[in-house]
Amino acid sequence: MSVIPIKDVVREKYGAAALRVAAGQGNACCGGAAFDGQCDPITTDLYSAEQADQIPDAAMRASLGCGNPTALAELSPGETVLDLGSGGGIDVLLSARRVGPTGFAYGLDMTDEMLALAEENRAKSGLTNVRFLKGDIEHIPLPDASVDVIISNCVINLAADKDRVLREAFRVLKPGGRFAVSDVVVTGEVPEAIRRSMELWVGCIAGALQDTQYQEALDRAGFEDIDIEPTRVYSVEDARAFLTAEGLDAAALATAVDGSFMSAFIRALKPAERTGAGA
């Protein structure tokens, strides 16, 4: 029995999600499986009405994120921002507006359909300080020390080699640069079968790290001032319809699930260059 690499599975599912949005078939949701007609509480109500007014509707409908890094990251005019796994471009376009005409926003995605949708959204937005790049987040096609801020929205959890992703993020950040991403994390020990089902619900296809593992991986990559701030904590009630459809007893899983899965805002810094004696 052959095992399909997770990268290929992610590309297929997110490509299909982009095509649904491009065809006007509603929101992307998580791989297209919505329960009770909604994707809540994962992908809805993440962006304010003011932010929604700043970007094309298709960018909003293509969002498959679990947070809003643009609302939490401190972006300043003139900065260069990179979004890892930029999808339909929502966070790239919002970032481009915040850094202004003297700044720049890159989006990196490996899915042709999402890149095509992102380019359409860029054209509709009228923004010129934006560029979408094709590639995967384990091999970022940008030079060393070229980016002020890295953002990402529920994508790093999908990577097969998270250590490599974080090393690449560290490489392209300038000294003193900021890592500011939304992602799914797990707290405590959760039985593997339950974890797999919950991850499918939370992240479409997921390999979420425990919060302590995330901290350790960032530390190994060279980051400092690491902080993980929960933004949404998921309960068994949130996932009841999905778990039931998977043939699982949601009530029986409550103890193992409640409070163990969350979206979080993860911050870290690349150390600034030291000068003078002892540098």
N, C-alpha and C positions, 0 to 999 in steps of 0.2 A: 504494500500500500504506500503510494507516494504522499509526501507531506508538502503542501504548497507553502513556500516561504511567506512569512507574514507580510513582507513588503509587497508581494504580488496581490495578496488578499486585500490589503489596505488600498492599493492602487485601483483594484477592481471596484471595491465598494464606494470609494470616494469619487471615482470617475462616474459611476452610475448616479450618485447623488447630484453631481454637477449637471449631468444630462437632464435629470428630472427638473431641476431649477430652470435650466435653459429652455426646456419645453413648456414652462409655465405650470408644472404639475405640483405646485405647493412647495413647502419647505423641504430642505434636505433631510432633516431628522437624522437619526442614527442608522445609517444603512437603509433608510426608508421605512423602518418598522415603527409606526406610531401607535400608541394605545390610547383609546378614547379620543382619537383625532388630534392628539397633542404629543409634543416631545418633552413637555415639562416633566420634571424640574431641571433637566440637564441643560437644554439649549435655549430655553425661552427666558424672556425678561432679563437678559444680560446687558442690554444696551438701552440707554435713555432715549426718550422721544427726540431730544435735541440731537443726539448722535445719529439716530435713524434718519433724520432730515438731512444730514450731511453727506449721505452716501446713496448710491442707487439701490432700489428695492431688491434687485437680484443678489446684491452682495449680502444684504441682511438675510435673505431666504437661504443662502448657501452656507450660512454659518453652522458649523458643527462643533463649536467650542463648548467649553464647560465653565468659562469665566469671561472676564472683560479686561485683558491686560492693559488696554489703552486707558482705562479709567484709573487703574492702580499704579501704572508706571509713571514716573515723573519725567515727562518729555519737555524739552526746552527748544525754542527757536534755534535753528542752525545745526541741530544734532542729526546724526545719521542713525537710522533705525533698521534693524533686520527682523523680519517675522519668519520664524521657522515653521514651515507647513502652513503657508498663507491661504490655501484654499481659494475661495471666491474673492478674496482681497479686502474683506471688511476692516480688519485691524490695520492693514497697510494703508488704506485710504484715510482712515481716521488718524493714524500716526502722521501721515504726510501733511494733513491740515494743521496738526499741532506743532510740528517742527517748522512749518512755514516754507516760503520759497527759498530761504537760505539753507534749509535742511534737506534731507533726502530719506526716502523710505524704500527699502528693498523687501520683496516677498520671495520666498523660496518654496517651491512645491515640485513634486515629482510626477504629478498627474496631469496629463495633457488636457483633459476635459476641464479641470479646475483652472489651469493656466489660461485656457481660452476664455472661460467665464470671467476670470480676473481681468484680462485685457479688455474685455467688453465693458466691465464696470469702470476700469480706469478711464477709458475713452468717454464714457457717459459723465464721469465726475469732472472732467476738464482739468484734472491735476497733471502737472508736468514733472513734478519732483518724485516720481514713482517709477520703479522698474521691477518687473517680475522675472525671476530666474528659474530655469529648470534644473533640478538636481535633487539629491536627497540630503537630509539634514545630518547624515554621518560624514558627508564630504561637501562642505560648504564652499561654493565656487567664488570666494572673495579672498582678497589678500589678508595677510596678518595685520592685526591692529588697525582695521579699517572701519570699525563700527563703534558707536557710542553706547547703544542700547540694543539688547536682544530681547524680543518678546516672542511668545508662542502661546497658542490657545488649544490645550488638550491634544497635543501632538507628540510630545516627547515620550509619553507613556506608550505610544505605538511603536517606537523604535526598537529594533532587535538588539542593538548595541548602544545602550544609553550612555555608557562611559565614553564611547567615541563621540557621541553627540555633544556631550558636555566638554570634552577636550577641544572639539572644533569650535564650540561657542567661545571658550576661553581664548583660543588662538586668534579669532577674528575681532575680538573686543580690543579696544584701545586700553592702555593702562588706566585704571580708574573707571573703566567701563562697567555698565550695569546689566545684570541678568535679571529679567522681570517677567516671569511666565505664569500662566494659569495651567494647572495640570491636575490630574486625578492622583490621589495618594490613598494609601491604606494605613490604618493604625491597628496595632495588635495582631494577633494570630487569627486567621480565618481559614476554616477547612477548605481544601483546594477545590472541591466540586462546587461549593457555594461561591467561592471567589471567582471562578471562571464564569459562572452565570451572572454574577453581579457586574463583573468587568465588561461582559458583552453588553449589558444594559447601559452602564455608565459611559463607556467609551467606544462603543461600536465593536472594535476589536482592541483589546487592551492588554497591557502588561504592566499595570500600575505598580510602582515601587512602594514599599512601606516608607513612612515619613523619615525614619532613621536611615534607611538605605539611600534615600534621595540626598540627605545631608552628607552622608559619607561619600557618595559619588561626586558631589560638588566639591567637597574637600579634596578628594583625590585629583580632580581636574585642576586644582590650584585656587579655587575661589575662597573668599573670606566673607565675614559678616553675613552668614547664611541665615535666612529666616523663612519659616513656613507658616503662613497665616490661613487658617480655614476660611473659605468664603461660602460654601454650601456643604452641609453635612446631610447625607442621604439616609433615610430610614427604610425599613422593609415596606412601609406603606407606599413610599414613593415608587417602589419597584414591584408592587403587588401584581399588577396585570402582567408584567413581563415574566415574573417568576412563575406565576400560575400557568402561563402559556408554555413555559419550559418544563411543566410537569412537577414543579416543586411546591411544597407546602409553605407558603409565605409566613403563616403564623408561627410555624415551628422554627423558622429561620431567624426570627426577630432578634433573639439574643446574640446570634453570631453576626448579624448584619448591622443592626442599628448602631450608628455612630462610628462604624469601622471604615466606611467609604466616604470620601469627601473630595470636593473640588477645593483647591488651595491656590493662593498666590505665593509664589516662591521667588524670593529675592536673594541675590548674592552679588558680590563685587569682585572684579579683577583688581588685584593690588596695584596701586599707583607706582610709577617708577620712583625709585629712591635716588636722591642725588647727594653729593657731599661725602664726608667721611663715613666709612662703614657701609657704603652703598654696595 
